[in-house]
Amino acid sequence: MWSRGWAKAAVGLAVVLIGVWGIIEAIPLSTLINALPPTITLSQPTGSVWSGEAAQCNVSGIDVGQLSWSLEPLSLLVAEPAFRVVLTRPDGVVRAEIVRVNDQRIDVNQLTASLTLSPTSVPVPVHAQVDVNISSLEWLDGALARVSGEAHLRQLTAGDPPVGLGDYTLQMESTAQSTRLVLSSDQSSHPAQLELSLLPSHDYQLTGLFTLPPGVTLPAMAQALVRPDGPGRWRLELSGRY
């Protein structure tokens, strides 16, 4: 009896999913595009709500890469459609699961990225392999409203000629009330930690304690911002408005 009951339930579920799939497949792609916040635009989109791609995705006028997406079938069972999206960039790949999309809000449950940081992607002589893991992200009214996660910077080098600075971890926590970034060194030979706090009032506070790797000296301009805190150690304490 149980096996028959489960068989009927499975058949019924399959019929429902097929029906929902047919409805979604019939929805014009323009419906999905029009549901995006105005700060997000897609160039040359093709496909359907179920799956598709765009040659270029722009966020607030910034090209973030080539976009592809697919709708998660099982998410339809809880009446909260989730999309798997992939951004392909010259410096790496970004993957995310989006659980809510409308013209004012985007919620992301999980975002991972593997990127190569270089002077071609940022306007400073820096190189690193960056792995990002964002557990939650909320985009509200055209701006980042909440983010929580961390990034790992591997084999970081800076300067010309480049100087090896090692590996670092960046922890990120941002809400409407404050933003907190903590950068810490993964090397016991030259530990470092910097913490930046930003407030909606445009006040900031930057504190840190770090030891420079052997052979690395602080530029004169940087020495004016820190004070010695023991042999080879420097302390940073800054505050102001941004």
N, C-alpha and C positions, 0 to 999 in steps of 0.2 A: 504493500500500500504506500509506504513511504517513497519507494523508488518511482512509482507512478506519479505521486504528488510532485516530487522534484522534477520529473520529466516534463510534466505539464507546466510547472513554473518556469523551467528553462525555455520551453517553447514560447510561452507567453512573453518572457523577457526578450527573447530574440525577435519576436514580432514587433514589440515596442521599439527596440533599438533600430530595427530596419525602417520602421515608420518614421522615427525621429531623424534617422540619417537621410531619408528621402526629403523630409521637410527642410532640413538644414542645407542639403545640396541644392534645393530650389531657391534659397535665399540669395539675392544678388550680392556680389562681392562689395558693391558700393555701400551696402548696409553696414558692413563691418568697418569700412574705411571712414564712413561718416560718424561712427561711434567713437572714433579716436579723439583724444583731446586736440584742440587746435594747434598746440605746440609740436605735435607729431605729424609728419607728412611722409607719404610713400610715393616713390617714383616708379612708374611702369609696373604697377601691381598686376599679377595674373593669378588665376586659380579660382578658388571658391572660399566660402567661410570655413569649409571643412579642412582645406589645405591649400597653400599657395605660397607665393614669394613676391618680393619686390626688389628691383635692381638697386634701390637706395632707400635708406630710412634716415630721416632728419629729425633730430630732437632739438627744439629751440634754435634752428638754423645750423646745427652741427651734424655733419655726416657721421653716423655711427656704424655704418656698414650695410652690407647686403642682407636682407631679411627673408627668412622662410618661417612658416608656421604650420601647425597641425592641431586640430581639435582632439582632445582626449575623449574617446567614446564613453568610458566609464564615468566621467565627470557629469555626464548628462543624467545619471541615475539620482544624483543629489541636487538636481536643478541648479547647479552652479558651474557652468561650462568653464573648463580650463584649457588653455592653449600652451602647447610646447613651441617655443620660438628659438631660433638660432640666428645670431648675427655673425656673419663672416666678414672679417676685416683683414687688411694687409698685415697687421701685427698680431693676429690671433683669432680666436673664436669665443663667442659669448653664448651661453645657453641659459634659458630661464623658463619657469612655469608661471604663466599669468592666470590668475583666478578671477579677476574682475576687470572689465574694460567698459568705460563709457566716456562721454565727452568731457567729464570732469575728473575722473579718477581711474588709476591703474594700480592694482595690487599684485605684487609678485611674491610667491611663496619661497622660491629657491632660485638663486642666480649663481652660476659658476662661470669662470672665465679663465683662459690661459692666454696671456698676452706677452709680447716682447716689447719692453720699454726701450726706446732709443731716441736720439735727437730728431729723427724723422717724425716721431709721434708726440714729442714734447719739446718745447723750445729751449732746452738746456742740455749740456753735454753729459747725459746720464744713460747708462745701459743697465738692464736687469730683466730677469724672467719673472713675470708677475702671475700668481695664481690667486684668484678671487673667489670667495665663498660668501654670498649674501643670503642670510636665512629669511629675511623679510624686507620688503621695500614697498613704499606707497608713494605714488605720484598723484598730487591733488592740485587742481586748479592751475595747471601749467608749471608747477614747481615740486621739487622733492620734499615731501612732508615727513617721511620717516624711513630710516634705513638702519639695519643691524647686521653686522657681519665682520669679516676680516679679510686681509690680503697678505700674501707672503711674497716678499721680494727676495729673489735668489740671485746670488752673484752680482750684487750691486756694485757698479763702478761709476765714478764721477770725475769730471775734469778732462783736460786735454794737455798732456797725455793722461789716459785714464788711470785712476788709483782705485784699487780694490777695497771696498768697504764691507764686504761680507753679506750675510743674510739678515733680513729684518721681517718683523710681523707688524702689520698695521691693523688695529682694532677700531671699528667704527660704530658709533651709536648716535643716532640723530633723531630728534623729535621736534615738534613745534616749539617746545620750551628751550631746547639747547642742543648743541652738537658737540660731541666729544670724540677726539681722535687721539689714539695712543700708539706711538711708534716705538718699538723695543727691538734691541739687537738680539740675535740668536747666538752670538759668540760670547763665551765666557772670558776670552782673552781681552776684549775691549767692550764691556757692557755699556749699553746706552738706553735711555728712555726719554722720550719727549711726549708731552701731553698738551694738546691744544683744546681749549674750550671756547665755544662761540655762543653768544646769547642773542635773542631777537632784538635786544636794545643796541646791537652793534658793538657791544663790548667784547673784548677777547682777553684770554689769559694763556700764555705759553710758558710752560715750565719744563725743565729737563736737567738731566745729569748724564754725562757721557765721558767716555775715555776714547781717545783717538787711536787708531791702529798705528803700529810702528811705521815711521817714515812719513806720517801725515801731519802737517802743521796747519793751524788755523790762519786764514788770511787776516790781515790787520783789521779790516772792516768787521769781521766776525768776532775778533778778540774784544772789540769795543762793546759787544753785546753780552759777553759772558764774564764770569769771574772764576779764578782758580778755586778748586775744592779738593786739594790734595795732589800728590804727584801724578801728573798726566791727566788729571780729571778736571772737568769744567762744569760749572753750574749756570743754567740759563733761567732767568725770571723776567718775563716781559708781560706787560698789560697795556691796554689802550683801547682804541676804537677802530673799527674797520668800515 
